[in-house]
Amino acid sequence: QITGLQAQVDNQRLFRVSALGSGKSAEFGAGFNDAVTGQSLATSSRSWMLATVDAAGVVKSYGIYDVFGTASRRTDFVNDLNALPRGVTTVVWTFDEPSSGMTDDIRTALVRHGATLAALKAIAYRSAYVLVGFPDAGEGGGTEKVSTTGVVYTFAVVKGKPLASGGSAPAVAAMAAVTTETAARAAADSALGTRIDTVSAKTDAAAAAVTSETTARTSADSALGQRVDGVVSRVGTAEAAIQSNASATSTLSGKLAASYSLKTQITADGKRYAAGWALGVEVDAGISQSQFLVMADRFAVLSPDGKSTAVPFAIESGQMIVNRALIKNLDATNINVANLS
């Protein structure tokens, strides 16, 4: 529960937007509300809704766009999105069936306000979708949520101005969020369960997020369990990220696979640098194969000797460096020797 005292910190005004999909499991029902008082600011119906919050915290509802049933409302939706002025926060959410009637023009208009094509293309039949962005945010510049059941998202207007005021967040603005999205679907011969947990924080030029995505899927002849964890921090255009991926697959045909990978990556001055490793084993048609792969500029095995740390061998720039070796049999094409004793 959000209290009025919490909302007054830093002169915040909190809003909650809820979208319902086929599962209709959004916690607070569909619509756009004041997160403190619960006052309804805009209602929902099939299939898309649009509202804005200006620099004074005033909400304007543009109504309902039934792109599923009326072709002209698709054009109206695009025109209204494209006509929104800078200095407002854009709030878009769905109800019932948003995917039918979706056009490239709608996707382009939403991307202008911070959506991503990947998320928009992930909107399945009767899914739920929320976008909080601003005009000219560009792809990925907003916050969007997609679920097959329901989405509830709470965001803040700080110091009397929306976070998107003037095309960017004000320097004093700060936002933190903890969200959980779940989906469960079962049919006659298949079942799917997913959960996405996100902890994020954002200030003027810096952002950080920790995510965990868990998937369990079964069908008549296969089963999959997967977990992907990510940690990312970003200041300006510089970024550091870590991702781990654990996956296990089984099929009735006898194909089995288990893998675990860890990847670290940084982006600096427009260039990406990465390091990581992957471990896996698989069986297919009775033939098994296991492998351990390492990606790094320098690879070394460390051996503590009690007082200091020794490096028995290292691989650097394509060369293996061995401090001391005992080789029983050696076959070599060329040997260069500095000292022989």
C-alpha positions in Angstrom: 0.0 0.0 0.0 1.3 3.5 -0.9 0.6 6.2 1.7 0.1 9.9 1.2 3.3 10.6 3.2 5.3 8.4 0.8 3.9 10.2 -2.1 4.9 13.6 -0.7 8.6 12.7 -0.5 10.4 14.9 -3.1 7.0 16.3 -4.1 6.1 13.1 -5.9 2.8 12.2 -7.4 2.4 8.5 -8.0 0.3 6.9 -10.7 -0.6 3.3 -11.3 -1.5 1.9 -14.8 -3.0 -1.6 -15.2 -3.5 -3.7 -18.3 -5.5 -6.9 -18.5 -4.8 -9.9 -20.8 -6.6 -13.2 -21.2 -5.9 -14.2 -17.6 -7.3 -11.0 -16.2 -5.1 -11.2 -13.2 -3.9 -7.6 -12.8 -4.0 -6.8 -9.1 -5.8 -3.5 -9.3 -8.0 -3.9 -12.3 -7.6 -2.2 -15.7 -7.1 1.5 -16.0 -5.1 4.5 -15.1 -5.3 5.6 -11.4 -3.8 7.9 -8.8 -1.7 5.4 -6.9 -2.3 7.0 -3.5 -6.0 7.9 -3.5 -7.1 5.2 -6.0 -9.0 7.8 -8.0 -9.7 6.7 -11.6 -8.1 9.0 -14.1 -8.9 7.0 -17.3 -11.0 3.9 -17.9 -10.3 0.9 -20.2 -12.0 -1.0 -23.0 -10.9 -2.9 -26.1 -8.1 -2.5 -27.1 -5.6 0.5 -26.6 -5.8 3.5 -24.3 -3.7 6.7 -24.3 -3.2 9.4 -21.6 -0.6 12.0 -20.8 0.7 13.7 -17.7 2.1 17.3 -18.1 4.7 19.2 -16.2 2.1 20.3 -13.6 0.9 16.7 -13.0 -2.3 17.3 -14.9 -3.7 14.1 -16.6 -5.3 14.2 -20.0 -7.1 11.1 -21.3 -7.3 10.7 -25.1 -9.8 7.9 -24.9 -10.1 4.4 -26.2 -8.8 3.1 -29.6 -10.5 -0.1 -30.7 -8.0 -1.0 -33.4 -9.5 -4.6 -33.3 -12.9 -3.6 -34.4 -12.5 -0.2 -36.2 -9.9 0.5 -38.8 -10.3 4.3 -38.5 -9.3 4.1 -34.8 -5.9 2.7 -35.9 -5.3 6.0 -37.8 -6.6 8.1 -34.9 -4.3 6.3 -32.5 -1.2 6.9 -34.7 -2.2 10.6 -35.4 -2.8 11.3 -31.7 0.5 9.7 -30.7 2.4 11.6 -33.3 0.8 14.9 -32.3 1.7 14.8 -28.6 4.0 17.7 -27.7 7.3 17.4 -25.8 7.1 18.0 -22.1 4.5 15.3 -21.3 4.7 11.8 -20.1 3.0 9.3 -22.4 1.0 6.5 -20.8 -0.3 3.7 -23.1 -2.0 0.5 -21.9 -4.2 -2.3 -23.3 -7.3 -4.2 -22.5 -8.7 -7.5 -23.8 -7.2 -7.9 -27.4 -4.4 -5.5 -28.5 -2.6 -7.6 -31.2 -5.4 -7.8 -33.8 -5.3 -4.7 -35.9 -1.8 -3.8 -34.9 0.0 -2.1 -37.9 3.5 -1.0 -38.7 2.4 2.6 -38.3 1.2 1.9 -34.8 4.5 0.2 -33.9 6.5 3.1 -35.4 4.5 5.7 -33.4 4.9 3.7 -30.1 8.6 3.3 -30.7 8.8 7.1 -31.0 7.6 7.3 -27.4 10.1 4.7 -26.1 8.7 1.3 -27.0 10.8 -1.5 -28.5 9.9 -3.5 -31.6 10.9 -6.7 -29.8 8.3 -6.0 -27.0 5.6 -4.9 -29.5 6.1 -8.1 -31.5 5.9 -10.1 -28.3 2.3 -9.0 -27.8 0.4 -12.2 -28.4 -3.4 -12.6 -28.8 -5.1 -11.1 -25.7 -1.9 -10.2 -24.0 -1.4 -7.2 -21.7 1.0 -4.3 -22.4 2.0 -1.0 -20.7 4.3 1.8 -22.0 5.4 4.8 -20.0 7.5 7.1 -22.2 7.6 10.5 -23.8 7.6 12.0 -27.3 10.9 11.5 -29.2 12.2 9.1 -26.5 13.3 6.7 -29.3 13.4 2.9 -29.2 14.0 1.7 -25.7 13.7 5.1 -24.1 10.6 4.3 -22.2 9.5 1.6 -19.7 7.3 -1.2 -21.1 5.8 -4.3 -19.7 4.3 -7.3 -21.5 2.4 -10.3 -20.0 -0.1 -12.9 -21.2 -2.2 -12.2 -18.1 -1.9 -8.8 -16.6 0.5 -5.9 -15.9 0.4 -3.4 -13.0 3.0 -0.7 -13.1 3.5 2.3 -10.7 5.6 5.3 -11.7 6.3 8.8 -10.3 6.1 12.4 -11.3 8.8 14.2 -9.4 9.1 17.9 -8.3 5.8 18.6 -10.1 7.3 17.4 -13.5 7.0 14.1 -15.2 10.2 12.1 -15.6 10.0 12.7 -19.3 9.6 16.5 -19.1 11.4 18.3 -21.9 12.4 15.1 -23.6 14.5 13.8 -20.7 14.4 13.2 -17.0 15.1 16.3 -14.8 18.4 16.2 -13.1 16.8 15.9 -9.6 14.5 13.1 -10.7 15.1 9.6 -9.3 13.0 6.5 -9.7 13.2 3.0 -8.3 10.9 0.0 -9.0 10.5 -3.6 -7.9 8.2 -5.5 -10.3 7.2 -9.1 -10.7 5.4 -10.5 -13.8 4.0 -14.0 -13.8 2.2 -16.1 -16.4 0.8 -19.6 -16.3 -1.0 -21.4 -19.2 -2.1 -25.0 -19.5 -3.7 -26.9 -22.4 -4.5 -30.5 -23.0 -0.9 -31.6 -23.7 1.2 -28.6 -22.7 1.9 -26.3 -19.8 3.9 -23.1 -19.4 4.9 -21.1 -16.4 7.1 -17.9 -16.4 8.2 -15.4 -13.8 10.2 -12.2 -14.3 11.5 -10.3 -11.3 13.1 -6.9 -11.8 14.7 -4.5 -9.4 15.7 -1.2 -11.0 16.9 2.3 -10.1 17.3 5.3 -12.3 18.5 8.9 -11.9 19.3 11.6 -14.4 22.1 9.8 -16.4 22.6 6.6 -14.5 20.6 3.4 -14.3 20.9 -0.1 -12.8 18.8 -3.2 -12.9 18.8 -6.8 -11.6 16.5 -9.2 -13.4 15.7 -12.9 -13.0 13.6 -14.7 -15.6 12.4 -18.3 -14.9 10.7 -20.5 -17.4 9.2 -24.0 -17.1 7.6 -25.6 -20.1 6.3 -29.0 -20.8 4.6 -30.7 -23.8 3.6 -34.2 -24.7 7.2 -35.2 -25.6 9.5 -32.6 -24.1 10.3 -30.6 -21.0 12.4 -27.4 -20.5 13.6 -25.6 -17.4 15.5 -22.3 -17.8 16.7 -19.5 -15.6 18.3 -16.3 -16.9 19.8 -13.8 -14.4 21.1 -10.4 -15.4 22.9 -7.5 -13.7 23.4 -4.2 -15.6 24.6 -0.7 -14.7 24.8 2.2 -17.1 26.1 5.8 -16.8 25.6 7.8 -20.0 26.7 5.5 -22.9 29.0 3.4 -20.7 27.6 0.1 -19.6 28.7 -3.0 -17.6 26.6 -6.2 -17.6 26.7 -9.8 -16.4 24.3 -12.5 -17.5 24.1 -16.2 -16.4 22.0 -18.8 -18.2 21.1 -22.2 -16.8 19.1 -24.5 -19.1 18.0 -28.2 -19.0 16.0 -29.9 -21.8 14.7 -33.5 -22.0 12.7 -35.2 -24.8 11.0 -38.5 -25.2 13.2 -39.1 -28.3 16.2 -39.4 -26.1 17.8 -36.0 -26.7 19.0 -34.4 -23.5 20.9 -31.2 -22.9 22.1 -29.3 -19.8 24.2 -26.1 -20.0 25.3 -23.2 -17.9 27.0 -20.1 -19.1 28.3 -16.8 -17.6 29.0 -13.8 -19.7 30.5 -10.4 -18.6 30.4 -7.4 -20.9 31.3 -3.7 -20.9 30.6 -1.0 -23.4 33.1 1.9 -23.5 33.6 4.6 -26.1 31.2 2.7 -28.4 33.1 -0.5 -28.3 32.1 -3.8 -26.6 34.4 -6.1 -24.7 33.3 -9.5 -23.3 34.5 -12.4 -21.3 32.8 -15.6 -20.1 32.6 -19.3 -20.0 30.1 -22.0 -21.0 29.8 -25.6 -19.6 27.5 -28.2 -21.2 26.7 -31.8 -21.9 24.3 -33.3 -24.4 23.1 -36.7 -25.6 21.6 -37.2 -29.0 20.9 -40.6 -30.7 23.0 -42.3 -28.0 26.0 -40.1 -28.6 27.2 -37.8 -25.8 29.4 -34.8 -25.9 30.5 -32.5 -23.1 32.5 -29.2 -23.5 33.9 -26.4 -21.4 34.5 -23.2 -23.3 36.3 -20.0 -22.1 36.3 -16.6 -23.8 39.0 -14.3 -22.5 42.1 -12.4 -23.5 44.0 -14.1 -20.8 43.2 -17.4 -19.1 45.2 -18.6 -16.1 45.0 -21.3 -13.4 46.0 -20.0 -10.0 47.6 -22.3 -7.4 48.1 -21.0 -3.8 51.4 -22.1 -2.3 50.8 -20.9 1.2 52.6 -17.5 1.0 51.8 -16.2 -2.5 49.7 -17.1 -5.5 51.5 -19.0 -8.3 50.3 -19.3 -11.9 51.2 -22.8 -13.2 50.1 -21.9 -16.7 48.4 -19.1 -18.6 47.1 -18.6 -22.1 47.5 -15.1 -23.5 47.4 -13.7 -27.0 47.2 -17.2 -28.4 50.2 -18.5 -26.5 50.5 -21.0 -23.6 52.9 -19.9 -20.9 54.0 -22.7 -18.5 56.3 -21.9 -15.6 57.5 -25.5 -15.3 56.5 -28.6 -17.2 57.2 -32.4 -16.9 56.5 -34.0 -20.3 56.8 -37.7 -20.8 56.5 -37.8 -24.5 56.9 -34.8 -26.8 56.2 -34.6 -30.6 57.1 -31.2 -32.0 57.7 -29.7 -35.5 59.9 -26.8 -34.4 61.6 -26.1 -31.1 63.2 -22.8 -30.1 65.5 -23.2 -27.1 67.1 -20.3 -25.2 68.9 -22.4 -22.5 69.3 -26.2 -22.6 70.5 -28.1 -19.6 
